[in-house]
Amino acid sequence: MTMPRIVAESYRRLLAESGVVTVIRTPFQWVMSSPVIEIETGGYMGDVGLYVPQVQEREASDILEGGPEEQTTERGQ
């Protein structure tokens, strides 16, 4: 996905808490952790790419869309 940096950082943290590996691609570098120099200096906050391994793509989508826990709750289980 491509999105504003602040949104990507939020998603990255959410996915990481659930065990999904994430990488943010700025125009400057690949980033696997934060903060990075652009954040510390208040630099680049434009659009970035947020990547997850293909084997975790479905898990990441479920988490970002509300996840299986929310679907189970909706069914009353």
All heavy atoms as a GROMACS GRO file, in nm:
protein
  599
    1MET      N    1   0.083  -0.119   0.000
    1MET     CA    2   0.000   0.000   0.000
    1MET      C    3   0.088   0.124   0.000
    1MET      O    4   0.194   0.123   0.057
    1MET     CB    5  -0.082   0.008   0.128
    1MET     CG    6  -0.185  -0.093   0.150
    1MET     SD    7  -0.272  -0.047   0.303
    1MET     CE    8  -0.321  -0.209   0.348
    2THR      N    9   0.038   0.229  -0.059
    2THR     CA   10   0.103   0.360  -0.051
    2THR      C   11   0.008   0.451   0.025
    2THR      O   12  -0.111   0.454  -0.002
    2THR     CB   13   0.130   0.416  -0.192
    2THR    OG1   14   0.214   0.325  -0.262
    2THR    CG2   15   0.196   0.551  -0.185
    3MET      N   16   0.065   0.522   0.122
    3MET     CA   17  -0.018   0.609   0.207
    3MET      C   18   0.070   0.714   0.273
    3MET      O   19   0.192   0.703   0.270
    3MET     CB   20  -0.087   0.524   0.313
    3MET     CG   21   0.010   0.455   0.408
    3MET     SD   22  -0.064   0.326   0.508
    3MET     CE   23  -0.088   0.200   0.386
    4PRO      N   24   0.009   0.815   0.336
    4PRO     CA   25   0.087   0.915   0.409
    4PRO      C   26   0.169   0.848   0.520
    4PRO      O   27   0.126   0.750   0.582
    4PRO     CB   28  -0.018   1.009   0.468
    4PRO     CG   29  -0.137   0.991   0.381
    4PRO     CD   30  -0.134   0.847   0.337
    5ARG      N   31   0.285   0.901   0.546
    5ARG     CA   32   0.379   0.842   0.641
    5ARG      C   33   0.317   0.819   0.778
    5ARG      O   34   0.335   0.715   0.839
    5ARG     CB   35   0.501   0.935   0.653
    5ARG     CG   36   0.606   0.893   0.753
    5ARG     CD   37   0.671   0.763   0.705
    5ARG     NE   38   0.781   0.721   0.787
    5ARG     CZ   39   0.908   0.752   0.764
    5ARG    NH1   40   0.941   0.829   0.664
    5ARG    NH2   41   1.001   0.704   0.841
    6ILE      N   42   0.241   0.915   0.830
    6ILE     CA   43   0.184   0.902   0.964
    6ILE      C   44   0.086   0.785   0.973
    6ILE      O   45   0.080   0.714   1.072
    6ILE     CB   46   0.122   1.035   1.012
    6ILE    CG1   47   0.101   1.030   1.162
    6ILE    CG2   48  -0.004   1.067   0.936
    6ILE    CD1   49   0.093   1.165   1.227
    7VAL      N   50   0.010   0.763   0.866
    7VAL     CA   51  -0.084   0.650   0.862
    7VAL      C   52  -0.006   0.519   0.854
    7VAL      O   53  -0.036   0.422   0.925
    7VAL     CB   54  -0.182   0.664   0.743
    7VAL    CG1   55  -0.270   0.541   0.730
    7VAL    CG2   56  -0.266   0.790   0.758
    8ALA      N   57   0.096   0.514   0.769
    8ALA     CA   58   0.177   0.394   0.754
    8ALA      C   59   0.244   0.355   0.886
    8ALA      O   60   0.251   0.237   0.921
    8ALA     CB   61   0.282   0.414   0.646
    9GLU      N   62   0.293   0.452   0.961
    9GLU     CA   63   0.357   0.424   1.090
    9GLU      C   64   0.256   0.365   1.188
    9GLU      O   65   0.288   0.274   1.264
    9GLU     CB   66   0.421   0.549   1.148
    9GLU     CG   67   0.546   0.595   1.076
    9GLU     CD   68   0.664   0.501   1.092
    9GLU    OE1   69   0.665   0.414   1.183
    9GLU    OE2   70   0.758   0.513   1.013
   10SER      N   71   0.135   0.416   1.187
   10SER     CA   72   0.030   0.362   1.275
   10SER      C   73  -0.003   0.218   1.238
   10SER      O   74  -0.013   0.131   1.325
   10SER     CB   75  -0.097   0.447   1.266
   10SER     OG   76  -0.072   0.577   1.312
   11TYR      N   77  -0.022   0.192   1.109
   11TYR     CA   78  -0.050   0.056   1.063
   11TYR      C   79   0.066  -0.038   1.093
   11TYR      O   80   0.048  -0.152   1.132
   11TYR     CB   81  -0.080   0.054   0.914
   11TYR     CG   82  -0.215   0.106   0.875
   11TYR    CD1   83  -0.247   0.129   0.742
   11TYR    CD2   84  -0.314   0.134   0.970
   11TYR    CE1   85  -0.371   0.176   0.705
   11TYR    CE2   86  -0.438   0.181   0.933
   11TYR     CZ   87  -0.466   0.202   0.800
   11TYR     OH   88  -0.589   0.248   0.763
   12ARG      N   89   0.189   0.012   1.074
   12ARG     CA   90   0.308  -0.070   1.099
   12ARG      C   91   0.312  -0.115   1.245
   12ARG      O   92   0.336  -0.231   1.275
   12ARG     CB   93   0.436   0.007   1.065
   12ARG     CG   94   0.562  -0.079   1.076
   12ARG     CD   95   0.687   0.005   1.071
   12ARG     NE   96   0.697   0.096   1.184
   12ARG     CZ   97   0.728   0.060   1.308
   12ARG    NH1   98   0.750  -0.067   1.337
   12ARG    NH2   99   0.735   0.148   1.404
   13ARG      N  100   0.284  -0.024   1.334
   13ARG     CA  101   0.284  -0.059   1.478
   13ARG      C  102   0.173  -0.158   1.511
   13ARG      O  103   0.195  -0.254   1.586
   13ARG     CB  104   0.271   0.067   1.562
   13ARG     CG  105   0.398   0.148   1.563
   13ARG     CD  106   0.390   0.266   1.660
   13ARG     NE  107   0.513   0.339   1.659
   13ARG     CZ  108   0.532   0.452   1.592
   13ARG    NH1  109   0.435   0.505   1.522
   13ARG    NH2  110   0.649   0.513   1.596
   14LEU      N  111   0.055  -0.137   1.457
   14LEU     CA  112  -0.057  -0.228   1.479
   14LEU      C  113  -0.024  -0.369   1.429
   14LEU      O  114  -0.047  -0.468   1.499
   14LEU     CB  115  -0.183  -0.176   1.408
   14LEU     CG  116  -0.307  -0.264   1.414
   14LEU    CD1  117  -0.357  -0.278   1.557
   14LEU    CD2  118  -0.415  -0.207   1.325
   15LEU      N  119   0.031  -0.378   1.310
   15LEU     CA  120   0.067  -0.508   1.253
   15LEU      C  121   0.180  -0.573   1.332
   15LEU      O  122   0.176  -0.694   1.358
   15LEU     CB  123   0.105  -0.493   1.106
   15LEU     CG  124  -0.010  -0.452   1.013
   15LEU    CD1  125   0.043  -0.416   0.875
   15LEU    CD2  126  -0.114  -0.563   1.004
   16ALA      N  127   0.280  -0.496   1.371
   16ALA     CA  128   0.392  -0.550   1.447
   16ALA      C  129   0.346  -0.609   1.581
   16ALA      O  130   0.395  -0.713   1.623
   16ALA     CB  131   0.499  -0.442   1.470
   17GLU      N  132   0.251  -0.543   1.646
   17GLU     CA  133   0.197  -0.594   1.773
   17GLU      C  134   0.129  -0.729   1.755
   17GLU      O  135   0.119  -0.807   1.848
   17GLU     CB  136   0.097  -0.494   1.832
   17GLU     CG  137   0.162  -0.369   1.886
   17GLU     CD  138   0.060  -0.263   1.925
   17GLU    OE1  139  -0.062  -0.287   1.915
   17GLU    OE2  140   0.104  -0.154   1.966
   18SER      N  141   0.083  -0.757   1.634
   18SER     CA  142   0.017  -0.884   1.604
   18SER      C  143   0.113  -0.985   1.542
   18SER      O  144   0.071  -1.091   1.498
   18SER     CB  145  -0.100  -0.860   1.508
   18SER     OG  146  -0.193  -0.774   1.569
   19GLY      N  147   0.241  -0.951   1.535
   19GLY     CA  148   0.341  -1.044   1.484
   19GLY      C  149   0.362  -1.043   1.334
   19GLY      O  150   0.429  -1.130   1.280
   20VAL      N  151   0.306  -0.943   1.265
   20VAL     CA  152   0.324  -0.933   1.120
   20VAL      C  153   0.450  -0.850   1.092
   20VAL      O  154   0.466  -0.741   1.146
   20VAL     CB  155   0.201  -0.869   1.052
   20VAL    CG1  156   0.225  -0.849   0.903
   20VAL    CG2  157   0.077  -0.952   1.078
   21VAL      N  158   0.536  -0.903   1.008
   21VAL     CA  159   0.659  -0.832   0.970
   21VAL      C  160   0.621  -0.721   0.872
   21VAL      O  161   0.543  -0.744   0.779
   21VAL     CB  162   0.758  -0.928   0.903
   21VAL    CG1  163   0.882  -0.854   0.854
   21VAL    CG2  164   0.796  -1.040   0.999
   22THR      N  165   0.672  -0.602   0.894
   22THR     CA  166   0.642  -0.490   0.807
   22THR      C  167   0.768  -0.415   0.769
   22THR      O  168   0.866  -0.416   0.843
   22THR     CB  169   0.547  -0.389   0.876
   22THR    OG1  170   0.609  -0.343   0.996
   22THR    CG2  171   0.413  -0.450   0.906
   23VAL      N  172   0.764  -0.350   0.655
   23VAL     CA  173   0.873  -0.265   0.609
   23VAL      C  174   0.810  -0.142   0.548
   23VAL      O  175   0.714  -0.151   0.472
   23VAL     CB  176   0.960  -0.336   0.503
   23VAL    CG1  177   1.068  -0.243   0.450
   23VAL    CG2  178   1.022  -0.462   0.560
   24ILE      N  179   0.865  -0.026   0.581
   24ILE     CA  180   0.820   0.099   0.520
   24ILE      C  181   0.927   0.143   0.422
   24ILE      O  182   1.045   0.145   0.454
   24ILE     CB  183   0.797   0.208   0.627
   24ILE    CG1  184   0.672   0.172   0.707
   24ILE    CG2  185   0.784   0.345   0.562
   24ILE    CD1  186   0.635   0.272   0.813
   25ARG      N  187   0.882   0.178   0.303
   25ARG     CA  188   0.974   0.225   0.199
   25ARG      C  189   0.951   0.373   0.177
   25ARG      O  190   0.845   0.415   0.131
   25ARG     CB  191   0.950   0.148   0.070
   25ARG     CG  192   1.029   0.197  -0.049
   25ARG     CD  193   1.176   0.159  -0.034
   25ARG     NE  194   1.244   0.187  -0.160
   25ARG     CZ  195   1.351   0.264  -0.168
   25ARG    NH1  196   1.401   0.320  -0.061
   25ARG    NH2  197   1.409   0.284  -0.282
   26THR      N  198   1.049   0.452   0.215
   26THR     CA  199   1.046   0.596   0.188
   26THR      C  200   1.124   0.619   0.059
   26THR      O  201   1.190   0.528   0.010
   26THR     CB  202   1.111   0.677   0.302
   26THR    OG1  203   1.252   0.653   0.299
   26THR    CG2  204   1.053   0.641   0.436
   27PRO      N  205   1.119   0.738   0.006
   27PRO     CA  206   1.204   0.765  -0.111
   27PRO      C  207   1.353   0.755  -0.076
   27PRO      O  208   1.436   0.751  -0.164
   27PRO     CB  209   1.168   0.909  -0.149
   27PRO     CG  210   1.031   0.929  -0.096
   27PRO     CD  211   1.027   0.847   0.031
   28PHE      N  212   1.385   0.748   0.052
   28PHE     CA  213   1.524   0.749   0.096
   28PHE      C  214   1.579   0.611   0.132
   28PHE      O  215   1.697   0.587   0.121
   28PHE     CB  216   1.539   0.841   0.218
   28PHE     CG  217   1.477   0.975   0.196
   28PHE    CD1  218   1.357   1.008   0.257
   28PHE    CD2  219   1.535   1.068   0.112
   28PHE    CE1  220   1.298   1.131   0.237
   28PHE    CE2  221   1.476   1.192   0.090
   28PHE     CZ  222   1.358   1.223   0.153
   29GLN      N  223   1.494   0.521   0.182
   29GLN     CA  224   1.546   0.395   0.234
   29GLN      C  225   1.435   0.297   0.269
   29GLN      O  226   1.318   0.334   0.272
   29GLN     CB  227   1.628   0.421   0.359
   29GLN     CG  228   1.543   0.476   0.473
   29GLN     CD  229   1.626   0.516   0.593
   29GLN    OE1  230   1.747   0.508   0.589
   29GLN    NE2  231   1.562   0.558   0.698
   30TRP      N  232   1.473   0.173   0.298
   30TRP     CA  233   1.383   0.073   0.356
   30TRP      C  234   1.395   0.086   0.507
   30TRP      O  235   1.504   0.096   0.560
   30TRP     CB  236   1.424  -0.068   0.315
   30TRP     CG  237   1.396  -0.098   0.174
   30TRP    CD1  238   1.482  -0.084   0.069
   30TRP    CD2  239   1.274  -0.146   0.120
   30TRP    NE1  240   1.420  -0.121  -0.048
   30TRP    CE2  241   1.293  -0.160  -0.019
   30TRP    CE3  242   1.150  -0.179   0.175
   30TRP    CZ2  243   1.192  -0.206  -0.103
   30TRP    CZ3  244   1.051  -0.225   0.090
   30TRP    CH2  245   1.072  -0.238  -0.047
   31VAL      N  246   1.282   0.085   0.577
   31VAL     CA  247   1.282   0.104   0.721
   31VAL      C  248   1.206  -0.010   0.787
   31VAL      O  249   1.092  -0.035   0.753
   31VAL     CB  250   1.214   0.238   0.759
   31VAL    CG1  251   1.214   0.257   0.909
   31VAL    CG2  252   1.283   0.353   0.690
   32MET      N  253   1.270  -0.080   0.882
   32MET     CA  254   1.203  -0.188   0.952
   32MET      C  255   1.170  -0.150   1.096
   32MET      O  256   1.108  -0.225   1.168
   32MET     CB  257   1.287  -0.316   0.950
   32MET     CG  258   1.297  -0.375   0.811
   32MET     SD  259   1.385  -0.529   0.806
   32MET     CE  260   1.272  -0.637   0.891
   33SER      N  261   1.216  -0.033   1.140
   33SER     CA  262   1.184   0.011   1.275
   33SER      C  263   1.174   0.162   1.277
   33SER      O  264   1.215   0.228   1.183
   33SER     CB  265   1.292  -0.036   1.373
   33SER     OG  266   1.416   0.023   1.339
   34SER      N  267   1.121   0.215   1.384
   34SER     CA  268   1.108   0.359   1.398
   34SER      C  269   1.162   0.397   1.535
   34SER      O  270   1.168   0.314   1.623
   34SER     CB  271   0.961   0.400   1.391
   34SER     OG  272   0.916   0.392   1.260
   35PRO      N  273   1.198   0.517   1.561
   35PRO     CA  274   1.199   0.626   1.466
   35PRO      C  275   1.320   0.621   1.373
   35PRO      O  276   1.423   0.567   1.409
   35PRO     CB  277   1.204   0.749   1.555
   35PRO     CG  278   1.275   0.704   1.678
   35PRO     CD  279   1.238   0.558   1.695
   36VAL      N  280   1.305   0.675   1.257
   36VAL     CA  281   1.415   0.687   1.163
   36VAL      C  282   1.449   0.832   1.148
   36VAL      O  283   1.376   0.920   1.196
   36VAL     CB  284   1.381   0.624   1.026
   36VAL    CG1  285   1.362   0.475   1.039
   36VAL    CG2  286   1.258   0.688   0.966
   37ILE      N  287   1.556   0.861   1.082
   37ILE     CA  288   1.607   0.998   1.077
   37ILE      C  289   1.504   1.098   1.023
   37ILE      O  290   1.496   1.210   1.072
   37ILE     CB  291   1.740   1.005   0.998
   37ILE    CG1  292   1.810   1.139   1.020
   37ILE    CG2  293   1.718   0.978   0.850
   37ILE    CD1  294   1.861   1.160   1.160
   38GLU      N  295   1.422   1.057   0.924
   38GLU     CA  296   1.324   1.151   0.871
   38GLU      C  297   1.221   1.191   0.976
   38GLU      O  298   1.171   1.302   0.976
   38GLU     CB  299   1.250   1.093   0.750
   38GLU     CG  300   1.337   1.072   0.629
   38GLU     CD  301   1.385   0.927   0.621
   38GLU    OE1  302   1.351   0.846   0.710
   38GLU    OE2  303   1.457   0.896   0.526
   39ILE      N  304   1.187   1.098   1.066
   39ILE     CA  305   1.091   1.129   1.171
   39ILE      C  306   1.156   1.217   1.277
   39ILE      O  307   1.100   1.317   1.320
   39ILE     CB  308   1.036   1.000   1.236
   39ILE    CG1  309   0.955   0.922   1.134
   39ILE    CG2  310   0.953   1.031   1.359
   39ILE    CD1  311   0.913   0.785   1.182
   40GLU      N  312   1.276   1.178   1.319
   40GLU     CA  313   1.346   1.252   1.424
   40GLU      C  314   1.370   1.397   1.385
   40GLU      O  315   1.363   1.486   1.468
   40GLU     CB  316   1.478   1.185   1.457
   40GLU     CG  317   1.462   1.051   1.525
   40GLU     CD  318   1.594   0.981   1.548
   40GLU    OE1  319   1.700   1.037   1.512
   40GLU    OE2  320   1.591   0.871   1.603
   41THR      N  321   1.398   1.421   1.260
   41THR     CA  322   1.428   1.557   1.215
   41THR      C  323   1.305   1.630   1.165
   41THR      O  324   1.314   1.746   1.125
   41THR     CB  325   1.532   1.554   1.102
   41THR    OG1  326   1.478   1.483   0.990
   41THR    CG2  327   1.662   1.491   1.147
   42GLY      N  328   1.188   1.562   1.164
   42GLY     CA  329   1.068   1.625   1.112
   42GLY      C  330   1.071   1.637   0.961
   42GLY      O  331   1.003   1.719   0.903
   43GLY      N  332   1.151   1.552   0.899
   43GLY     CA  333   1.168   1.555   0.754
   43GLY      C  334   1.052   1.498   0.679
   43GLY      O  335   0.936   1.531   0.704
   44TYR      N  336   1.080   1.409   0.590
   44TYR     CA  337   0.983   1.356   0.495
   44TYR      C  338   0.862   1.293   0.563
   44TYR      O  339   0.874   1.199   0.639
   44TYR     CB  340   1.049   1.254   0.403
   44TYR     CG  341   0.956   1.205   0.296
   44TYR    CD1  342   0.931   1.283   0.186
   44TYR    CD2  343   0.891   1.083   0.308
   44TYR    CE1  344   0.844   1.240   0.087
   44TYR    CE2  345   0.804   1.039   0.210
   44TYR     CZ  346   0.782   1.119   0.100
   44TYR     OH  347   0.696   1.078   0.002
   45MET      N  348   0.742   1.346   0.534
   45MET     CA  349   0.618   1.290   0.587
   45MET      C  350   0.518   1.264   0.475
   45MET      O  351   0.400   1.249   0.499
   45MET     CB  352   0.557   1.384   0.692
   45MET     CG  353   0.638   1.395   0.819
   45MET     SD  354   0.666   1.239   0.904
   45MET     CE  355   0.507   1.206   0.971
   46GLY      N  356   0.567   1.258   0.352
   46GLY     CA  357   0.480   1.234   0.238
   46GLY      C  358   0.440   1.088   0.227
   46GLY      O  359   0.447   1.012   0.323
   47ASP      N  360   0.400   1.046   0.108
   47ASP     CA  361   0.357   0.909   0.085
   47ASP      C  362   0.474   0.812   0.091
   47ASP      O  363   0.583   0.842   0.042
   47ASP     CB  364   0.287   0.897  -0.050
   47ASP     CG  365   0.146   0.953  -0.048
   47ASP    OD1  366   0.097   0.986   0.062
   47ASP    OD2  367   0.086   0.964  -0.155
   48VAL      N  368   0.446   0.698   0.151
   48VAL     CA  369   0.544   0.589   0.162
   48VAL      C  370   0.475   0.459   0.126
   48VAL      O  371   0.353   0.451   0.121
   48VAL     CB  372   0.603   0.579   0.306
   48VAL    CG1  373   0.677   0.706   0.343
   48VAL    CG2  374   0.495   0.548   0.408
   49GLY      N  375   0.554   0.356   0.104
   49GLY     CA  376   0.499   0.223   0.081
   49GLY      C  377   0.507   0.141   0.208
   49GLY      O  378   0.605   0.147   0.280
   50LEU      N  379   0.402   0.066   0.237
   50LEU     CA  380   0.401  -0.025   0.352
   50LEU      C  381   0.394  -0.166   0.296
   50LEU      O  382   0.300  -0.200   0.224
   50LEU     CB  383   0.282   0.002   0.443
   50LEU     CG  384   0.267  -0.090   0.564
   50LEU    CD1  385   0.385  -0.073   0.659
   50LEU    CD2  386   0.136  -0.064   0.635
   51TYR      N  387   0.492  -0.247   0.327
   51TYR     CA  388   0.503  -0.382   0.272
   51TYR      C  389   0.499  -0.486   0.382
   51TYR      O  390   0.554  -0.465   0.491
   51TYR     CB  391   0.635  -0.398   0.195
   51TYR     CG  392   0.647  -0.303   0.079
   51TYR    CD1  393   0.697  -0.175   0.095
   51TYR    CD2  394   0.607  -0.342  -0.048
   51TYR    CE1  395   0.708  -0.088  -0.012
   51TYR    CE2  396   0.617  -0.256  -0.156
   51TYR     CZ  397   0.668  -0.129  -0.137
   51TYR     OH  398   0.678  -0.043  -0.242
   52VAL      N  399   0.435  -0.601   0.353
   52VAL     CA  400   0.437  -0.718   0.440
   52VAL      C  401   0.474  -0.838   0.353
   52VAL      O  402   0.451  -0.837   0.232
   52VAL     CB  403   0.301  -0.743   0.510
   52VAL    CG1  404   0.261  -0.625   0.596
   52VAL    CG2  405   0.192  -0.772   0.410
   53PRO      N  406   0.531  -0.943   0.413
   53PRO     CA  407   0.563  -1.062   0.334
   53PRO      C  408   0.434  -1.121   0.276
   53PRO      O  409   0.329  -1.118   0.339
   53PRO     CB  410   0.624  -1.158   0.436
   53PRO     CG  411   0.668  -1.073   0.549
   53PRO     CD  412   0.573  -0.956   0.552
   54GLN      N  413   0.446  -1.176   0.157
   54GLN     CA  414   0.329  -1.232   0.090
   54GLN      C  415   0.262  -1.340   0.175
   54GLN      O  416   0.140  -1.350   0.176
   54GLN     CB  417   0.368  -1.290  -0.046
   54GLN     CG  418   0.250  -1.329  -0.130
   54GLN     CD  419   0.289  -1.366  -0.271
   54GLN    OE1  420   0.407  -1.381  -0.302
   54GLN    NE2  421   0.191  -1.378  -0.357
   55VAL      N  422   0.340  -1.416   0.251
   55VAL     CA  423   0.282  -1.522   0.334
   55VAL      C  424   0.201  -1.466   0.450
   55VAL      O  425   0.123  -1.539   0.512
   55VAL     CB  426   0.389  -1.621   0.387
   55VAL    CG1  427   0.455  -1.694   0.273
   55VAL    CG2  428   0.491  -1.550   0.474
   56GLN      N  429   0.215  -1.339   0.482
   56GLN     CA  430   0.139  -1.276   0.590
   56GLN      C  431   0.038  -1.175   0.538
   56GLN      O  432  -0.027  -1.105   0.616
   56GLN     CB  433   0.233  -1.208   0.690
   56GLN     CG  434   0.313  -1.305   0.773
   56GLN     CD  435   0.390  -1.233   0.882
   56GLN    OE1  436   0.468  -1.143   0.855
   56GLN    NE2  437   0.364  -1.273   1.006
   57GLU      N  438   0.022  -1.169   0.407
   57GLU     CA  439  -0.067  -1.069   0.348
   57GLU      C  440  -0.211  -1.083   0.396
   57GLU      O  441  -0.275  -0.985   0.435
   57GLU     CB  442  -0.062  -1.079   0.195
   57GLU     CG  443  -0.144  -0.974   0.126
   57GLU     CD  444  -0.132  -0.982  -0.026
   57GLU    OE1  445  -0.075  -1.080  -0.077
   57GLU    OE2  446  -0.182  -0.891  -0.090
   58ARG      N  447  -0.263  -1.205   0.399
   58ARG     CA  448  -0.402  -1.225   0.444
   58ARG      C  449  -0.418  -1.186   0.591
   58ARG      O  450  -0.515  -1.121   0.630
   58ARG     CB  451  -0.444  -1.370   0.423
   58ARG     CG  452  -0.581  -1.397   0.478
   58ARG     CD  453  -0.657  -1.490   0.393
   58ARG     NE  454  -0.787  -1.512   0.453
   58ARG     CZ  455  -0.898  -1.505   0.385
   58ARG    NH1  456  -0.896  -1.480   0.258
   58ARG    NH2  457  -1.012  -1.525   0.446
   59GLU      N  458  -0.323  -1.228   0.674
   59GLU     CA  459  -0.327  -1.193   0.816
   59GLU      C  460  -0.326  -1.041   0.835
   59GLU      O  461  -0.403  -0.986   0.914
   59GLU     CB  462  -0.207  -1.257   0.886
   59GLU     CG  463  -0.199  -1.232   1.034
   59GLU     CD  464  -0.077  -1.295   1.097
   59GLU    OE1  465   0.001  -1.365   1.030
   59GLU    OE2  466  -0.058  -1.272   1.218
   60ALA      N  467  -0.241  -0.972   0.760
   60ALA     CA  468  -0.233  -0.826   0.769
   60ALA      C  469  -0.365  -0.762   0.726
   60ALA      O  470  -0.414  -0.671   0.792
   60ALA     CB  471  -0.118  -0.774   0.684
   61SER      N  472  -0.423  -0.812   0.618
   61SER     CA  473  -0.551  -0.759   0.571
   61SER      C  474  -0.660  -0.777   0.675
   61SER      O  475  -0.739  -0.687   0.701
   61SER     CB  476  -0.592  -0.827   0.441
   61SER     OG  477  -0.506  -0.791   0.337
   62ASP      N  478  -0.664  -0.896   0.737
   62ASP     CA  479  -0.764  -0.922   0.841
   62ASP      C  480  -0.749  -0.826   0.958
   62ASP      O  481  -0.847  -0.773   1.009
   62ASP     CB  482  -0.752  -1.066   0.893
   62ASP     CG  483  -0.803  -1.170   0.793
   62ASP    OD1  484  -0.872  -1.131   0.696
   62ASP    OD2  485  -0.773  -1.289   0.812
   63ILE      N  486  -0.626  -0.801   0.999
   63ILE     CA  487  -0.601  -0.711   1.112
   63ILE      C  488  -0.645  -0.569   1.077
   63ILE      O  489  -0.713  -0.503   1.156
   63ILE     CB  490  -0.452  -0.713   1.151
   63ILE    CG1  491  -0.417  -0.849   1.211
   63ILE    CG2  492  -0.419  -0.599   1.248
   63ILE    CD1  493  -0.269  -0.876   1.222
   64LEU      N  494  -0.610  -0.522   0.959
   64LEU     CA  495  -0.642  -0.385   0.920
   64LEU      C  496  -0.790  -0.367   0.890
   64LEU      O  497  -0.842  -0.256   0.900
   64LEU     CB  498  -0.558  -0.343   0.799
   64LEU     CG  499  -0.408  -0.334   0.825
   64LEU    CD1  500  -0.335  -0.296   0.698
   64LEU    CD2  501  -0.377  -0.236   0.937
   65GLU      N  502  -0.860  -0.474   0.858
   65GLU     CA  503  -1.004  -0.465   0.829
   65GLU      C  504  -1.090  -0.497   0.949
   65GLU      O  505  -1.211  -0.503   0.938
   65GLU     CB  506  -1.038  -0.559   0.713
   65GLU     CG  507  -0.979  -0.514   0.582
   65GLU     CD  508  -0.999  -0.615   0.470
   65GLU    OE1  509  -1.064  -0.719   0.493
   65GLU    OE2  510  -0.950  -0.589   0.360
   66GLY      N  511  -1.031  -0.522   1.063
   66GLY     CA  512  -1.109  -0.549   1.182
   66GLY      C  513  -1.081  -0.684   1.243
   66GLY      O  514  -1.110  -0.706   1.359
   67GLY      N  515  -1.028  -0.775   1.166
   67GLY     CA  516  -0.983  -0.903   1.218
   67GLY      C  517  -1.090  -1.003   1.251
   67GLY      O  518  -1.208  -0.971   1.262
   68PRO      N  519  -1.051  -1.129   1.265
   68PRO     CA  520  -1.143  -1.237   1.297
   68PRO      C  521  -1.213  -1.219   1.432
   68PRO      O  522  -1.326  -1.259   1.449
   68PRO     CB  523  -1.054  -1.361   1.300
   68PRO     CG  524  -0.929  -1.323   1.231
   68PRO     CD  525  -0.916  -1.174   1.244
   69GLU      N  526  -1.147  -1.154   1.529
   69GLU     CA  527  -1.208  -1.134   1.661
   69GLU      C  528  -1.336  -1.054   1.647
   69GLU      O  529  -1.437  -1.083   1.708
   69GLU     CB  530  -1.113  -1.062   1.758
   69GLU     CG  531  -0.986  -1.135   1.788
   69GLU     CD  532  -0.875  -1.106   1.686
   69GLU    OE1  533  -0.879  -1.001   1.621
   69GLU    OE2  534  -0.787  -1.190   1.672
   70GLU      N  535  -1.332  -0.948   1.565
   70GLU     CA  536  -1.448  -0.863   1.546
   70GLU      C  537  -1.560  -0.939   1.475
   70GLU      O  538  -1.676  -0.926   1.510
   70GLU     CB  539  -1.408  -0.739   1.465
   70GLU     CG  540  -1.516  -0.633   1.461
   70GLU     CD  541  -1.465  -0.505   1.398
   70GLU    OE1  542  -1.379  -0.441   1.459
   70GLU    OE2  543  -1.511  -0.471   1.289
   71GLN      N  544  -1.525  -1.022   1.377
   71GLN     CA  545  -1.625  -1.101   1.305
   71GLN      C  546  -1.691  -1.201   1.398
   71GLN      O  547  -1.811  -1.223   1.393
   71GLN     CB  548  -1.561  -1.172   1.187
   71GLN     CG  549  -1.513  -1.075   1.080
   71GLN     CD  550  -1.429  -1.144   0.974
   71GLN    OE1  551  -1.407  -1.264   0.978
   71GLN    NE2  552  -1.379  -1.065   0.880
   72THR      N  553  -1.613  -1.263   1.487
   72THR     CA  554  -1.668  -1.359   1.584
   72THR      C  555  -1.766  -1.289   1.678
   72THR      O  556  -1.874  -1.338   1.705
   72THR     CB  557  -1.555  -1.423   1.668
   72THR    OG1  558  -1.466  -1.489   1.576
   72THR    CG2  559  -1.608  -1.522   1.766
   73THR      N  560  -1.731  -1.170   1.725
   73THR     CA  561  -1.816  -1.094   1.814
   73THR      C  562  -1.948  -1.058   1.745
   73THR      O  563  -2.054  -1.064   1.804
   73THR     CB  564  -1.746  -0.965   1.861
   73THR    OG1  565  -1.623  -1.002   1.922
   73THR    CG2  566  -1.829  -0.889   1.959
   74GLU      N  567  -1.940  -1.021   1.618
   74GLU     CA  568  -2.060  -0.983   1.545
   74GLU      C  569  -2.158  -1.101   1.533
   74GLU      O  570  -2.278  -1.083   1.529
   74GLU     CB  571  -2.024  -0.932   1.406
   74GLU     CG  572  -1.956  -0.795   1.410
   74GLU     CD  573  -1.906  -0.752   1.273
   74GLU    OE1  574  -1.927  -0.826   1.174
   74GLU    OE2  575  -1.846  -0.645   1.265
   75ARG      N  576  -2.106  -1.223   1.528
   75ARG     CA  577  -2.192  -1.341   1.517
   75ARG      C  578  -2.247  -1.384   1.652
   75ARG      O  579  -2.320  -1.479   1.662
   75ARG     CB  580  -2.114  -1.458   1.454
   75ARG     CG  581  -2.095  -1.439   1.304
   75ARG     CD  582  -2.027  -1.560   1.247
   75ARG     NE  583  -1.886  -1.526   1.233
   75ARG     CZ  584  -1.786  -1.610   1.243
   75ARG    NH1  585  -1.808  -1.736   1.267
   75ARG    NH2  586  -1.663  -1.571   1.229
   76GLY      N  587  -2.204  -1.315   1.757
   76GLY     CA  588  -2.253  -1.347   1.891
   76GLY      C  589  -2.182  -1.462   1.957
   76GLY      O  590  -2.235  -1.522   2.050
   77GLN      N  591  -2.063  -1.496   1.913
   77GLN     CA  592  -1.990  -1.608   1.974
   77GLN      C  593  -1.888  -1.558   2.072
   77GLN      O  594  -1.838  -1.456   2.068
   77GLN     CB  595  -1.921  -1.690   1.865
   77GLN     CG  596  -2.020  -1.753   1.773
   77GLN     CD  597  -1.951  -1.830   1.661
   77GLN    OE1  598  -1.834  -1.810   1.634
   77GLN    NE2  599  -2.025  -1.919   1.598
   0.00000   0.00000   0.00000
